[in-house]
């Protein structure tokens, strides 16, 4: 699409049309309640959107759409599937996890590319002796930062045998924290929930602080975001080896998602059901 538009007699006109197309596609999402059909549709959508983003790397809404789409694809259709098939085929599960890690990395790189255009110093550490405050993240970039950090965390969680990847965990946590400082309520509790997960994963992370993040996510979502219940169960309950809370929170996730037809809620419901079936292996 980018090549076709820029082949118009006046490339500035082509660029304008491309910008309009990017504005339009970044507002679209694959709204499909059938998980199988959504998987097929999202692949086409992501390929088109990625091609446009290469031509317009500074387009924040488009970058967010691509980054979130790749991240959700890696989680819902690859990583989660790997967990399900592991008992039947370790080889297939490993292949799915390797593909998911590559997809998470792809999402992270797409997000970072646009974020770094906005602020080249985004991930540079601040020297306290210079008394220089970190430049705050722009409000319009909070969503992109959230999805980039989530993709980064996903890549790290599937790359424990790669020290150079795991070493980036503080950077992923820092990016999420910058987004949280600007809008702690982002994503109906999703960002606060991610903060809790990253705090638990961080070497020397604070358990009380992680619990505060999860509790904040619950408060923001008013308990109506099934993903928050699942994250708290997989994160906090497993970390504390608290089976009663694990089962109660996953049951709540299933209850909350029961009346919702959106794809995310269905994915979380299936995840919660599978985790409940694995409780004897987890605890």
NORTA-V742172 format. One record per backbone hydrogen bond with DSSP energy under -1.0 kcal/mol. CO is the residue of the C=O (numbers start at 0). NH is the residue of the N-H. E is the energy in kcal/mol with one decimal. If there is no record, write none. Layout:
<<CO;NH;E> <CO;NH;E>>
This chain:
<<0;4;-2.5> <1;5;-2.2> <4;7;-1.4> <9;13;-1.8> <10;14;-2.9> <11;15;-2.0> <12;16;-2.4> <13;17;-2.5> <14;18;-2.6> <15;19;-2.2> <16;20;-2.6> <17;21;-2.5> <18;22;-2.4> <19;23;-2.0> <20;24;-2.8> <21;25;-2.1> <24;27;-1.2> <28;30;-1.6> <29;31;-1.3> <33;37;-2.5> <34;38;-2.0> <35;39;-1.6> <36;40;-2.5> <37;41;-2.7> <38;42;-1.3> <39;43;-1.1> <40;44;-2.2> <41;45;-2.8> <42;46;-1.8> <43;47;-2.1> <44;48;-2.6> <45;49;-2.7> <46;50;-1.8> <47;51;-1.8> <48;52;-2.2> <49;53;-1.8> <51;55;-1.6> <55;58;-1.9> <57;59;-1.1> <58;62;-2.5> <59;63;-2.7> <60;64;-2.1> <61;65;-2.4> <62;66;-2.8> <63;67;-2.7> <64;68;-2.0> <65;69;-2.6> <66;70;-2.1> <67;71;-2.6> <68;72;-2.1> <69;73;-2.5> <70;74;-2.1> <71;75;-3.0> <72;76;-2.1> <73;78;-3.2> <74;79;-2.2> <77;81;-2.2> <78;82;-1.7> <79;83;-1.6> <80;84;-2.0> <81;85;-1.0> <84;87;-1.3> <84;88;-2.8> <88;92;-2.1> <89;93;-2.4> <90;94;-2.2> <91;95;-2.2> <92;96;-2.2> <93;97;-2.4> <94;98;-2.0> <95;99;-2.6> <96;100;-2.6> <97;101;-1.9> <98;102;-2.2> <99;103;-2.8> <100;104;-2.3> <101;105;-2.2> <102;106;-2.3> <103;107;-2.7> <104;108;-2.8> <105;109;-2.0> <106;110;-2.3> <107;111;-2.9> <108;112;-2.1> <109;113;-1.4> <110;114;-2.4> <111;115;-2.9> <113;117;-1.6> <114;118;-2.2> <118;121;-1.9> <120;123;-1.2> <126;129;-1.7> <127;130;-1.3> <137;140;-2.2> <138;141;-1.4> <140;144;-2.6> <141;145;-2.6> <142;146;-2.3> <143;147;-2.3> <144;148;-2.6> <145;149;-2.5> <146;150;-2.4> <147;151;-2.4> <148;152;-2.7> <149;153;-2.2> <150;154;-2.5> <151;155;-2.4> <152;156;-2.5> <153;157;-1.1> <155;158;-1.7> <158;161;-2.3> <161;164;-1.3> <161;165;-2.2> <162;166;-2.1> <164;167;-1.7> <165;168;-2.0> <167;171;-2.1> <168;172;-2.6> <169;173;-2.2> <170;174;-2.3> <171;175;-2.2> <172;176;-2.3> <173;177;-2.1> <174;178;-1.8> <175;179;-2.6> <176;180;-2.4> <177;181;-1.1> <178;182;-2.5> <182;185;-1.8> <184;187;-1.0> <185;190;-1.9> <186;189;-1.1> <188;192;-2.2> <189;193;-2.2> <190;194;-2.2> <191;195;-1.8> <192;196;-2.1> <193;197;-2.7> <194;198;-2.2> <195;199;-1.9> <196;200;-1.7> <197;201;-1.8> <201;204;-2.6> <205;209;-2.2> <206;210;-2.4> <207;211;-1.8> <208;212;-2.0> <209;213;-2.3> <210;214;-2.6> <211;215;-2.4> <212;216;-2.4> <213;217;-2.1> <214;218;-2.3> <215;219;-2.9> <216;220;-2.2> <217;222;-1.5> <220;223;-1.9> <224;227;-1.1> <224;228;-1.2> <225;229;-2.2> <226;230;-2.4> <227;231;-2.4> <228;232;-2.1> <229;233;-2.9> <230;234;-2.4> <231;236;-1.9> <232;237;-1.3> <234;238;-2.1> <235;239;-2.4> <236;241;-2.9> <241;245;-2.2> <242;246;-2.7> <243;247;-2.2> <244;248;-3.1> <245;249;-1.9> <246;250;-2.2> <247;251;-1.9> <248;252;-2.1> <249;253;-2.0> <250;254;-2.2> <251;255;-2.9> <252;256;-2.1> <256;259;-1.7> <261;265;-1.7> <262;266;-2.5> <263;267;-2.4> <264;268;-2.3> <265;269;-2.4> <266;270;-2.3> <267;271;-2.7> <268;272;-2.4> <269;273;-2.3> <270;274;-2.6> <271;275;-2.3> <272;276;-1.6> <275;278;-1.2> <277;280;-1.1> <277;281;-1.8> <278;282;-2.4>>
